[in-house]
Amino acid sequence: MKNVVIVTRQRITGRTSGSSAYLLDIAGAVRAAGFAVHLLHPSPTMMARTPLVLLSIDLSIFASHRARGVLKFGRVMLSLSPKTYLAAARGAAAAAARRLGLRAAWTKDRRLPYSVSIPWTEADHAYMRRQLAAADVVIADYFFQAEAFDDLRVQGSSTAIIMHDLFHARDAAREAGSGRDAVAGIDAASEAAMLARADVVVAIQRAEAAWVGLHVPSVRAILAPMAADPVPEPQSGEDDRLLFVGSNTVPNVIGLRWFFDEVWPLVLGQRPCVTLDVAGSVDRAFSGSPPGVRFLGLVDDLAAQYARAAVVISPLTFGSGLKIKLVEAMAAGKAIVATRTTLQGVEAEAAESVLVADEAGAFATCVISLLEDAKRRESLAKLALNSARRHFSSEVCYADLIAWLRQSGSQTYEMAEGS
């Protein structure tokens, strides 16, 4: 059996964010195609300030799962780094102080750099040299992990990068005034050079695959959009109930804050009984909720939340990559209001089924019109579901990637003992 090794510095505990859901989706499709899939974490920085995490059953798709700097037993990962515990203590003290009304500088929530972009260390490379003694295919989760390719010891191993985003485009949007991101800045030339280290680049949306084809001609670009699991029927939901789903990333935080400040008062003015449910870890970025908004935090059963919502909103103002929650909402058979940023990469697939608005008044008008018209909601929901079935099935999304894997690598992979 051919072995595929995924190297990541995301803290993958389950489908808790769009990027982790995409990675797990790819891994599941690769396993279903007959490969053994292994997950490696080369750096303890992925634990950030969370000393202990519980892994979802979703990670059972991996033939092996190893991480440096953690103690793993069953579905529990425990950090072995004192820095993690110190960061956790500082964060807890600051949060407690904010709840008591203190506003000193030390009480501010300091967003940590994304672990995916922290520079590699010699200890990371030493760990990878032990783990990658012989590998058929190594897949880097984000181009920052292409450093792992230097640690391959056997000729003939194939390499790929899961791109996720065009980071230089993301940085340009941030610098234009959309807010401070936590990912290290990079220019187009540097990004192209990192992507060129792989045999294949896996792009999540068409425009980014085209960029790779133009600027990184030495590698093959494979388009692999996020696959969907469509519901049986469209769901028009309950009147006056909105839903936003997102993790605690800067694009989500900035977009939701814009919605709260500019759009939500207009919607409430016309529909005073309306409520907005916010699911996902994005709630950690907000100290309180506006009237009518309910922060749900991480939700085990998003299907139930989608079923109840009348309208799903996606008010993103910047960010690249396929907006995975958009595809998820389409597959849930929902009426959706989104910005043009949200639709980047799937404009054609979503053109008929998603209402698009970038200005606050227009966004509010779209939301209100759907709340007032259940038949229109149902019509858009049906179009969204049909589009998800047609364009985002697993067979369609991952066919080219699976075909490349079957042609790649010829070595036998054995996971090194210990972590």
Secondary structure as UniProt FT lines:
FT   STRAND          3..7
FT   HELIX           18..32
FT   TURN            33..34
FT   STRAND          36..41
FT   HELIX           44..47
FT   TURN            48..49
FT   STRAND          52..54
FT   HELIX           57..61
FT   STRAND          64..67
FT   TURN            68..69
FT   STRAND          70..73
FT   TURN            74..75
FT   STRAND          76..79
FT   HELIX           82..99
FT   TURN            100..101
FT   HELIX           105..107
FT   HELIX           115..117
FT   HELIX           122..131
FT   STRAND          137..141
FT   HELIX           143..151
FT   TURN            155..156
FT   STRAND          158..162
FT   HELIX           167..173
FT   HELIX           174..178
FT   HELIX           188..195
FT   TURN            196..197
FT   STRAND          200..203
FT   HELIX           206..215
FT   TURN            217..218
FT   STRAND          220..223
FT   TURN            239..240
FT   STRAND          241..245
FT   HELIX           250..258
FT   HELIX           259..263
FT   HELIX           264..270
FT   TURN            272..273
FT   STRAND          275..279
FT   HELIX           281..285
FT   TURN            291..292
FT   STRAND          293..297
FT   HELIX           302..308
FT   STRAND          311..314
FT   HELIX           324..331
FT   TURN            332..333
FT   STRAND          335..338
FT   HELIX           340..343
FT   TURN            344..345
FT   HELIX           347..350
FT   TURN            351..353
FT   STRAND          354..356
FT   HELIX           360..372
FT   HELIX           374..391
FT   HELIX           394..407
//
